[in-house]
Amino acid sequence: MERDYCQKMLFDDIFTLEEQVQNKDVVVSLSIDIISKLRNYSIEYYIKDIETFGLERTWDYICEYVLTYGDNTDFLVVNNFGEMYEIGLAVQDKYQKKENGQYYTPDDVAIVMSEWFDSLEGQNICDVGCGTGKLILTYLDYIGKERALKLLNEGRVYLYDIDSVALKICKTAILLKYGKELNDKIHDIAGDFMSSKIQLPQNCKVISNPPYAAIQQVGLYWRNTRILNDSRELYSIFMEKIIKDSISSVIITPYSFISGSKFYSLRTILNQYNGEIYSFDNVPGNIFCGKKHGIFNTNTSNSVRAAITVVRKNNSDGFRLTPLIRFKAVEREALLQCKTLESFLPSQRQKISSDKPMYYKCFKELQPLYDRLIEKANHHILAELISETGTYVLSMPNTCRYFTSAVSGKMNRSGQITLHFDDEKIFNYVYCLINSSFAYWHWRLFDGGITYPVSLLLKMPVIYDKLSEEDHVFFKETVKEMSNKADEFIVKKKNVGIQENIKYPRYYRDRINQRFFNILDIKVDNSTMDLVHSNMALKVSV
């Protein structure tokens, strides 16, 4: 993945693609002193060289050395190049406090993407935003040396990156592994991928980990598309160009395009294709595990919520989506297998429309319940039940990790959603709804980020008009009991002032859930709802 993309993009507006390509393969003369040093190279020498000569010059002679004399088993080996370059970026930009959209693909994720990629149609192989080559090197390794050499010899491998140094490292790694004689057969294209001057080859498939950053500057030669103007996000316009100009693709990006309002136009484009979208939470474990080497950044992991999108053009049936997969680190090895991840996919495919503008992420086990809820709600939503100044007041914390909760009145905390109601029966119903699994499930279906957006909460489907008098009595008695005991279940944190939360015993949630199952006239066990609350992917744990 690239960093400082918009800054580098400005360079492309000044110099043409032809000028960049002509200057990308610089031959470096290696002195006896440099050769001697590189034979005994170490991290200390490497950091000193970058501080003295800069990142580009340092890598010029590293690449020339390994192609001439081979790598060594101590430090200068292909498997170290990606991390070395990341360290080099941190050394060169030691006063830049935050990496810009930079998430390096872990080995296990690269293998999963390679397996899906290999199953796709397309003769020419393209890695867009290749960086130092994790994805393309993993794919070539996955298919085996014989197939890899055939692809390379036939000139069917294309590498794209705006960072010419990273691109050179990527190409060097391929040549080092498969032979220097392939130098003229590998297409390495340095420059702004979004420029109309850079095009994908015919009959190609793409594997990509594009840059994740807001667009600060629109390139001179960019396509002026609705997706560009709506989203103002690099990853979404990369997805658009890749999807439109290739036969098939595997792309790892943030998951925000699945339901974010500013990505609606991107989702309309996806309606024209078919495939699968695998989405991942970032707690307890996260996909982008790995150390950051920024001087000011002590995090040990990159915590973006990610999605792997597999796109095919053979029809326009829509996409199958996994639920938002939450997993523990101990599950990672077992989880990150193609067959395991595919087991989360439902049979239903989704296409978005003006009345259904967002994809939803549903456990296949809960699909019948979701369908019944949508049917019974008949387009009625929570927003219809609230008032601006009603005397009945309900509040809920707007951060919800494993459950949602609500209390009468306001809580002593900074982040909360407050709802007003004119009618006590409606108040009782919504009180129970938020303390059930249904409000939390709605958040996981359409968001699942850090906070619960009020706008999303108000779109929650409601079945208030389906309640019987017995149901109203049940909700009234339940609210009375929970309210009387609420003080027992208040949790207070003092990390930033006093932050109250409330965690009711599970039996209230189960009891309310069962009532809703009865109203919906569907048989569902509460253990099935545990899928929504669990912090594990392969074993339910609540």
C-alpha positions as CSV (number, residue, x, y, z in Angstrom):
1,M,0.0,0.0,0.0
2,E,1.2,3.5,-0.8
3,R,1.6,6.5,1.4
4,D,1.4,10.2,0.7
5,Y,-0.5,9.4,-2.4
6,C,-1.9,12.8,-3.1
7,Q,1.5,14.4,-2.7
8,K,3.1,12.0,-5.1
9,M,0.1,12.4,-7.5
10,L,1.0,16.0,-8.0
11,F,4.4,14.9,-9.4
12,D,2.5,13.1,-12.2
13,D,0.7,16.3,-13.1
14,I,4.1,17.9,-13.9
15,F,6.0,15.0,-15.5
16,T,4.4,12.8,-18.1
17,L,4.1,9.0,-17.7
18,E,6.7,8.6,-20.5
19,E,9.3,10.6,-18.7
20,Q,8.8,8.6,-15.5
21,V,9.0,5.2,-17.3
22,Q,12.2,6.2,-19.1
23,N,13.9,7.0,-15.9
24,K,12.7,4.2,-13.6
25,D,15.5,1.7,-14.2
26,V,18.6,3.5,-13.0
27,V,21.8,1.4,-13.2
28,V,24.0,2.1,-10.1
29,S,27.8,1.6,-10.1
30,L,28.8,-0.3,-7.0
31,S,32.1,0.7,-5.5
32,I,34.3,-1.8,-3.7
33,D,33.4,-0.1,-0.4
34,I,29.7,-0.5,-1.0
35,I,30.0,-4.1,-2.0
36,S,32.1,-4.9,1.1
37,K,29.5,-3.2,3.3
38,L,26.6,-5.0,1.7
39,R,28.2,-8.3,2.2
40,N,28.0,-7.7,5.9
41,Y,24.9,-5.5,5.9
42,S,22.8,-5.0,9.0
43,I,19.9,-2.9,10.3
44,E,22.4,-0.4,11.8
45,Y,24.2,0.1,8.4
46,Y,20.8,0.4,6.7
47,I,19.5,3.1,9.0
48,K,22.7,5.0,8.7
49,D,22.7,4.8,4.9
50,I,19.1,6.2,4.7
51,E,20.1,9.1,7.0
52,T,23.1,9.8,4.9
53,F,22.1,9.1,1.3
54,G,18.2,9.0,1.5
55,L,15.8,6.1,0.8
56,E,15.9,6.1,-3.0
57,R,19.7,6.0,-3.4
58,T,20.1,3.4,-0.6
59,W,17.6,1.1,-2.3
60,D,19.2,1.7,-5.7
61,Y,22.4,0.1,-4.6
62,I,20.7,-2.6,-2.5
63,C,18.7,-3.7,-5.6
64,E,21.8,-3.6,-7.9
65,Y,23.8,-5.6,-5.3
66,V,21.3,-8.4,-4.8
67,L,20.7,-8.8,-8.5
68,T,24.5,-9.0,-9.1
69,Y,25.6,-11.0,-6.1
70,G,22.4,-12.5,-4.8
71,D,20.9,-12.0,-1.3
72,N,22.4,-13.3,1.9
73,T,20.9,-15.3,4.7
74,D,21.4,-12.7,7.4
75,F,19.7,-9.5,6.4
76,L,19.4,-8.8,2.6
77,V,16.8,-11.4,1.8
78,V,13.6,-11.0,-0.2
79,N,11.4,-11.8,2.8
80,N,12.9,-8.8,4.7
81,F,12.5,-6.2,1.9
82,G,8.9,-5.1,2.8
83,E,9.7,-4.6,6.5
84,M,13.1,-3.0,5.6
85,Y,11.3,-0.5,3.4
86,E,8.7,0.3,6.0
87,I,11.5,1.0,8.5
88,G,13.2,3.1,5.9
89,L,10.1,5.2,5.4
90,A,9.9,5.8,9.2
91,V,13.6,6.8,9.3
92,Q,13.2,9.2,6.4
93,D,10.0,10.7,7.7
94,K,10.8,10.5,11.4
95,Y,9.0,13.8,12.0
96,Q,5.8,12.7,10.3
97,K,3.6,11.5,13.2
98,K,1.1,9.5,11.2
99,E,1.3,7.2,8.3
100,N,-1.0,8.2,5.5
101,G,-3.3,5.3,4.5
102,Q,-0.6,2.7,4.9
103,Y,-1.6,-0.9,5.8
104,Y,0.7,-3.7,4.7
105,T,-0.9,-7.0,3.8
106,P,-0.1,-9.8,6.3
107,D,1.1,-13.1,5.0
108,D,-2.0,-15.1,5.8
109,V,-4.3,-12.5,4.2
110,A,-2.1,-12.5,1.1
111,I,-2.4,-16.3,0.8
112,V,-6.2,-16.2,1.1
113,M,-6.4,-13.4,-1.5
114,S,-4.1,-15.4,-3.8
115,E,-6.2,-18.5,-3.6
116,W,-9.3,-16.5,-4.6
117,F,-7.4,-14.6,-7.2
118,D,-6.2,-17.8,-8.9
119,S,-9.7,-19.0,-9.3
120,L,-10.7,-15.9,-11.3
121,E,-10.8,-15.3,-15.0
122,G,-8.2,-13.2,-16.7
123,Q,-5.0,-13.9,-18.6
124,N,-2.9,-10.9,-17.6
125,I,-2.0,-10.6,-13.9
126,C,-2.0,-7.1,-12.4
127,D,-1.0,-5.9,-8.9
128,V,-2.3,-2.4,-8.5
129,G,-0.6,-0.5,-5.7
130,C,1.9,-3.3,-5.4
131,G,4.2,-1.6,-3.0
132,T,7.2,-3.8,-2.2
133,G,5.3,-6.8,-3.7
134,K,3.7,-8.8,-0.9
135,L,0.6,-9.7,-2.9
136,I,2.2,-10.5,-6.3
137,L,5.1,-12.4,-4.6
138,T,2.6,-14.4,-2.6
139,Y,0.5,-15.2,-5.6
140,L,3.5,-16.3,-7.7
141,D,4.6,-18.5,-4.8
142,Y,1.1,-19.9,-4.5
143,I,0.8,-21.0,-8.1
144,G,4.2,-22.6,-8.1
145,K,7.5,-21.9,-9.9
146,E,6.5,-23.6,-13.2
147,R,3.3,-21.5,-13.6
148,A,5.0,-18.4,-12.3
149,L,7.8,-18.6,-14.8
150,K,5.3,-19.2,-17.6
151,L,3.4,-16.0,-16.7
152,L,6.6,-14.0,-16.4
153,N,8.1,-15.3,-19.6
154,E,4.9,-14.5,-21.5
155,G,5.0,-10.9,-20.3
156,R,1.7,-11.3,-18.5
157,V,2.7,-9.7,-15.1
158,Y,1.9,-6.0,-14.6
159,L,3.0,-4.0,-11.5
160,Y,1.6,-0.5,-10.7
161,D,2.7,1.9,-8.0
162,I,3.1,5.6,-7.5
163,D,6.1,5.0,-5.3
164,S,9.0,4.3,-7.7
165,V,11.3,3.0,-4.9
166,A,8.8,0.5,-3.7
167,L,8.1,-0.6,-7.3
168,K,11.8,-1.1,-7.9
169,I,12.0,-3.3,-4.7
170,C,9.0,-5.3,-5.9
171,K,10.5,-6.0,-9.3
172,T,13.9,-6.7,-7.9
173,A,12.4,-9.3,-5.5
174,I,10.7,-11.0,-8.5
175,L,13.9,-11.0,-10.6
176,L,15.9,-12.3,-7.7
177,K,13.6,-15.2,-7.2
178,Y,12.7,-16.1,-10.9
179,G,15.7,-14.8,-12.9
180,K,17.3,-11.5,-14.0
181,E,16.7,-12.4,-17.6
182,L,13.0,-11.6,-17.1
183,N,13.8,-7.9,-16.5
184,D,12.3,-6.7,-19.8
185,K,9.3,-9.0,-19.6
186,I,7.9,-7.6,-16.4
187,H,5.7,-4.5,-16.9
188,D,6.4,-2.1,-14.0
189,I,4.5,1.1,-14.4
190,A,5.4,3.9,-12.0
191,G,2.9,6.7,-11.7
192,D,-0.5,7.8,-10.5
193,F,-2.8,4.8,-11.3
194,M,-5.8,7.1,-11.4
195,S,-4.4,9.0,-14.3
196,S,-6.0,8.3,-17.7
197,K,-2.4,7.9,-18.9
198,I,-2.2,4.6,-17.0
199,Q,-4.4,1.8,-18.3
200,L,-4.8,-1.8,-17.4
201,P,-4.1,-4.4,-20.2
202,Q,-6.9,-6.2,-22.0
203,N,-8.2,-9.4,-20.5
204,C,-6.7,-8.8,-17.1
205,K,-7.5,-9.7,-13.5
206,V,-6.3,-7.5,-10.6
207,I,-5.2,-8.1,-7.0
208,S,-4.9,-5.0,-5.0
209,N,-4.4,-3.4,-1.6
210,P,-5.0,0.3,-2.6
211,P,-4.2,3.4,-0.6
212,Y,-6.7,4.3,2.2
213,A,-6.8,8.1,2.5
214,A,-9.1,11.0,1.9
215,I,-8.6,12.8,-1.4
216,Q,-6.9,16.1,-0.8
217,Q,-6.1,17.0,-4.4
218,V,-7.8,15.7,-7.6
219,G,-5.3,14.7,-10.3
220,L,-5.2,16.6,-13.6
221,Y,-5.8,13.4,-15.6
222,W,-8.3,11.7,-13.3
223,R,-11.8,10.6,-14.5
224,N,-14.4,12.9,-13.2
225,T,-16.8,10.3,-11.9
226,R,-19.7,10.4,-9.5
227,I,-17.9,8.1,-7.1
228,L,-15.0,10.5,-7.0
229,N,-17.2,13.4,-6.1
230,D,-19.4,11.5,-3.7
231,S,-16.8,9.7,-1.7
232,R,-13.6,11.7,-1.9
233,E,-11.8,8.6,-0.8
234,L,-8.8,7.1,-2.7
235,Y,-9.7,3.5,-2.1
236,S,-13.2,3.9,-3.6
237,I,-12.0,5.4,-6.9
238,F,-9.3,2.7,-7.1
239,M,-12.0,0.1,-6.7
240,E,-14.1,1.8,-9.4
241,K,-11.3,1.9,-12.0
242,I,-10.1,-1.6,-11.2
243,I,-13.6,-3.1,-11.4
244,K,-14.6,-1.3,-14.6
245,D,-11.4,-2.0,-16.4
246,S,-10.6,-5.6,-15.5
247,I,-12.4,-8.9,-16.0
248,S,-12.2,-9.8,-12.3
249,S,-10.4,-8.7,-9.1
250,V,-9.7,-9.3,-5.5
251,I,-9.3,-6.1,-3.5
252,I,-8.8,-5.5,0.2
253,T,-10.1,-2.1,1.5
254,P,-11.9,-0.6,4.5
255,Y,-15.4,-2.0,4.9
256,S,-17.1,1.4,4.9
257,F,-18.2,1.2,1.3
258,I,-20.6,-1.6,2.3
259,S,-23.1,0.8,3.9
260,G,-21.6,4.3,4.1
261,S,-23.9,6.8,2.5
262,K,-21.1,8.5,0.5
263,F,-20.3,5.2,-1.2
264,Y,-23.8,4.6,-2.5
265,S,-22.7,5.4,-6.1
266,L,-20.0,2.8,-5.8
267,R,-22.5,0.2,-4.7
268,T,-24.6,1.0,-7.7
269,I,-21.6,0.1,-9.9
270,L,-21.3,-3.2,-8.0
271,N,-24.9,-4.0,-9.0
272,Q,-23.5,-4.6,-12.5
273,Y,-21.3,-7.5,-11.3
274,N,-21.3,-10.4,-8.9
275,G,-19.0,-11.8,-6.3
276,E,-18.4,-12.0,-2.5
277,I,-17.6,-9.5,0.2
278,Y,-15.9,-10.7,3.3
279,S,-16.0,-8.1,6.1
280,F,-14.0,-8.1,9.4
281,D,-14.2,-6.3,12.7
282,N,-11.0,-5.1,14.3
283,V,-11.8,-6.4,17.8
284,P,-10.7,-8.5,19.6
285,G,-8.4,-9.4,16.7
286,N,-7.8,-7.5,13.4
287,I,-6.8,-8.4,9.9
288,F,-4.0,-5.9,9.6
289,C,-1.9,-7.2,12.4
290,G,1.7,-6.1,12.3
291,K,4.1,-3.6,13.7
292,K,4.2,0.0,12.6
293,H,7.7,1.5,12.5
294,G,6.7,5.2,12.7
295,I,8.9,7.0,15.3
296,F,5.9,8.5,17.1
297,N,3.6,5.5,16.7
298,T,3.8,2.8,19.3
299,N,0.8,0.8,18.2
300,T,1.5,-2.8,17.4
301,S,-1.4,-3.2,15.0
302,N,-3.3,-1.4,12.3
303,S,-7.0,-1.4,13.3
304,V,-9.0,-0.5,10.2
305,R,-12.1,-2.6,9.7
306,A,-11.5,-4.3,6.5
307,A,-13.3,-6.1,3.7
308,I,-12.0,-8.4,1.0
309,T,-14.1,-8.0,-2.2
310,V,-14.0,-10.7,-4.9
311,V,-15.5,-9.3,-8.2
312,R,-16.5,-11.2,-11.3
313,K,-18.0,-9.9,-14.5
314,N,-19.7,-13.0,-15.8
315,N,-23.1,-11.9,-14.7
316,S,-24.9,-9.2,-12.6
317,D,-26.5,-11.3,-9.9
318,G,-25.2,-9.2,-7.1
319,F,-23.0,-10.0,-4.1
320,R,-23.1,-12.4,-1.2
321,L,-21.8,-10.9,2.0
322,T,-20.5,-12.4,5.2
323,P,-21.6,-11.0,8.6
324,L,-19.1,-8.7,10.2
325,I,-16.6,-11.3,11.3
326,R,-15.3,-10.8,14.8
327,F,-12.5,-13.1,15.9
328,K,-9.9,-13.7,18.6
329,A,-6.2,-13.8,17.7
330,V,-6.1,-17.5,18.7
331,E,-8.6,-18.2,16.0
332,R,-6.7,-16.5,13.2
333,E,-4.9,-19.4,11.7
334,A,-8.1,-21.6,11.5
335,L,-10.3,-18.6,10.4
336,L,-8.1,-17.3,7.6
337,Q,-8.7,-20.2,5.2
338,C,-10.7,-19.8,2.1
339,K,-13.1,-22.6,2.8
340,T,-13.7,-21.4,6.4
341,L,-14.4,-17.9,5.3
342,E,-16.7,-19.1,2.5
343,S,-18.7,-21.0,5.0
344,F,-19.9,-17.7,6.4
345,L,-21.5,-16.7,3.1
346,P,-25.3,-17.0,2.7
347,S,-27.0,-18.2,-0.4
348,Q,-28.8,-14.9,-1.0
349,R,-27.2,-12.2,-3.2
350,Q,-27.8,-8.5,-2.7
351,K,-28.3,-5.7,-5.1
352,I,-28.9,-2.2,-3.7
353,S,-31.6,0.2,-4.8
354,S,-33.0,3.6,-3.7
355,D,-35.3,1.9,-1.2
356,K,-32.5,-0.5,0.0
357,P,-29.4,1.7,-0.4
358,M,-27.1,-0.3,1.9
359,Y,-25.8,-3.9,1.9
360,Y,-26.5,-5.7,5.1
361,K,-24.1,-8.2,6.8
362,C,-26.2,-11.1,8.1
363,F,-25.3,-14.5,9.6
364,K,-26.9,-17.0,7.3
365,E,-28.4,-18.7,10.4
366,L,-30.3,-15.5,11.1
367,Q,-31.5,-14.8,7.5
368,P,-35.0,-16.2,8.1
369,L,-35.4,-14.0,11.2
370,Y,-34.2,-11.0,9.2
371,D,-36.6,-11.7,6.4
372,R,-39.5,-12.1,8.8
373,L,-38.7,-8.9,10.6
374,I,-38.6,-6.9,7.4
375,E,-41.8,-8.4,6.3
376,K,-43.7,-7.7,9.5
377,A,-42.2,-4.2,9.9
378,N,-43.6,-3.4,6.5
379,H,-41.3,-0.3,6.2
380,H,-42.2,1.1,9.6
381,I,-39.1,2.4,11.4
382,L,-38.3,3.8,14.9
383,A,-38.3,7.4,13.7
384,E,-42.1,7.2,13.4
385,L,-42.4,6.5,17.1
386,I,-40.4,9.3,18.7
387,S,-41.3,12.9,19.4
388,E,-39.1,16.0,19.9
389,T,-40.4,17.0,23.4
390,G,-42.2,13.9,24.7
391,T,-42.3,13.5,28.5
392,Y,-41.0,10.0,28.4
393,V,-37.2,10.0,28.0
394,L,-35.0,7.1,27.1
395,S,-31.2,7.2,26.7
396,M,-28.6,4.7,25.5
397,P,-24.8,4.9,25.3
398,N,-23.7,5.5,21.8
399,T,-20.8,3.2,22.1
400,C,-21.7,-0.5,22.0
401,R,-19.1,-3.2,21.8
402,Y,-21.1,-6.4,22.6
403,F,-24.6,-5.2,23.4
404,T,-26.9,-2.1,23.5
405,S,-28.7,-0.9,26.6
406,A,-31.2,1.8,27.5
407,V,-32.4,3.4,30.7
408,S,-35.2,5.8,31.6
409,G,-33.9,9.4,31.8
410,K,-30.4,10.5,31.0
411,M,-27.1,8.9,31.9
412,N,-24.0,10.6,33.4
413,R,-21.8,10.3,30.3
414,S,-20.8,12.4,27.3
415,G,-21.8,10.0,24.5
416,Q,-25.4,9.0,24.5
417,I,-28.5,9.0,22.4
418,T,-31.6,10.5,23.9
419,L,-35.1,9.7,22.6
420,H,-38.4,11.3,23.6
421,F,-41.9,9.7,23.5
422,D,-45.4,11.0,24.0
423,D,-46.9,7.6,24.8
424,E,-45.9,5.3,27.7
425,K,-46.7,2.2,25.7
426,I,-44.3,3.2,22.9
427,F,-41.7,4.1,25.5
428,N,-42.0,0.6,27.0
429,Y,-41.7,-1.0,23.6
430,V,-38.6,0.9,22.6
431,Y,-37.0,0.5,26.0
432,C,-37.3,-3.3,25.6
433,L,-36.3,-3.1,21.9
434,I,-33.0,-1.4,22.6
435,N,-32.2,-3.8,25.5
436,S,-33.0,-6.8,23.3
437,S,-30.6,-8.3,20.7
438,F,-32.5,-6.6,17.9
439,A,-31.1,-3.0,18.2
440,Y,-27.6,-4.3,18.6
441,W,-28.1,-6.7,15.6
442,H,-29.4,-3.7,13.5
443,W,-26.1,-1.9,14.2
444,R,-24.0,-4.9,13.3
445,L,-26.0,-5.5,10.1
446,F,-25.5,-2.0,8.7
447,D,-22.5,-0.5,10.6
448,G,-20.6,-2.1,13.5
449,G,-18.0,0.7,13.8
450,I,-17.1,2.6,17.0
451,T,-20.4,4.4,17.7
452,Y,-24.1,3.8,16.9
453,P,-25.2,6.6,14.6
454,V,-28.5,8.2,15.6
455,S,-29.6,8.2,12.0
456,L,-29.1,4.4,11.8
457,L,-30.9,3.8,15.1
458,L,-33.9,5.7,13.8
459,K,-34.0,3.5,10.7
460,M,-34.4,0.4,12.8
461,P,-37.5,-1.6,11.7
462,V,-40.3,-1.7,14.3
463,I,-43.3,-4.0,14.7
464,Y,-45.2,-1.8,17.2
465,D,-48.5,-2.2,15.2
466,K,-48.3,-6.0,15.6
467,L,-48.4,-5.9,19.5
468,S,-51.3,-7.4,21.4
469,E,-52.5,-6.2,24.8
470,E,-50.6,-9.1,26.3
471,D,-47.5,-7.8,24.7
472,H,-48.0,-4.3,26.0
473,V,-48.5,-5.8,29.5
474,F,-45.3,-7.8,29.1
475,F,-43.2,-4.7,28.1
476,K,-44.7,-2.6,30.9
477,E,-43.9,-5.1,33.5
478,T,-40.4,-5.8,32.1
479,V,-39.6,-2.1,32.0
480,K,-40.8,-1.6,35.6
481,E,-38.6,-4.5,36.8
482,M,-35.5,-3.4,34.9
483,S,-35.9,0.3,35.9
484,N,-36.3,-0.6,39.6
485,K,-33.0,-2.6,39.5
486,A,-31.1,-0.3,37.1
487,D,-28.9,1.1,39.8
488,E,-27.5,-2.3,40.5
489,F,-26.2,-2.7,37.0
490,I,-24.7,0.8,36.4
491,V,-21.0,0.6,35.5
492,K,-18.8,3.7,35.9
493,K,-15.5,4.4,34.2
494,K,-13.3,7.4,35.1
495,N,-10.9,7.4,32.2
496,V,-12.3,10.7,30.8
497,G,-14.5,12.0,33.6
498,I,-17.3,9.8,34.8
499,Q,-18.7,7.6,32.0
500,E,-21.8,5.7,33.1
501,N,-22.9,2.6,31.2
502,I,-25.4,-0.1,32.2
503,K,-25.1,-3.8,31.7
504,Y,-28.2,-5.8,32.6
505,P,-28.0,-9.5,33.2
506,R,-28.4,-11.6,30.2
507,Y,-31.7,-13.1,31.2
508,Y,-33.5,-9.8,30.5
509,R,-32.2,-9.8,26.9
510,D,-33.2,-13.4,26.4
511,R,-36.6,-12.9,27.8
512,I,-37.3,-9.9,25.6
513,N,-35.9,-11.7,22.6
514,Q,-38.2,-14.5,23.1
515,R,-41.2,-12.2,23.2
516,F,-40.2,-10.7,19.9
517,F,-39.8,-14.2,18.4
518,N,-43.4,-14.9,19.5
519,I,-44.7,-11.7,18.0
520,L,-42.9,-12.4,14.7
521,D,-44.3,-16.0,14.9
522,I,-40.9,-17.6,14.2
523,K,-39.0,-20.3,16.0
524,V,-35.5,-19.0,16.9
525,D,-33.3,-20.1,19.8
526,N,-31.5,-17.4,21.9
527,S,-28.3,-19.4,21.3
528,T,-28.6,-18.4,17.6
529,M,-28.7,-14.8,18.6
530,D,-25.5,-15.3,20.5
531,L,-23.8,-15.2,17.0
532,V,-24.4,-11.5,17.0
533,H,-22.9,-10.8,20.4
534,S,-20.0,-13.2,20.4
535,N,-16.4,-12.1,20.3
536,M,-15.3,-15.2,18.5
537,A,-15.9,-16.4,14.9
538,L,-15.6,-20.1,15.2
539,K,-17.0,-20.6,18.6
540,V,-19.8,-18.6,20.2
541,S,-18.7,-16.9,23.4
542,V,-20.9,-14.4,25.2
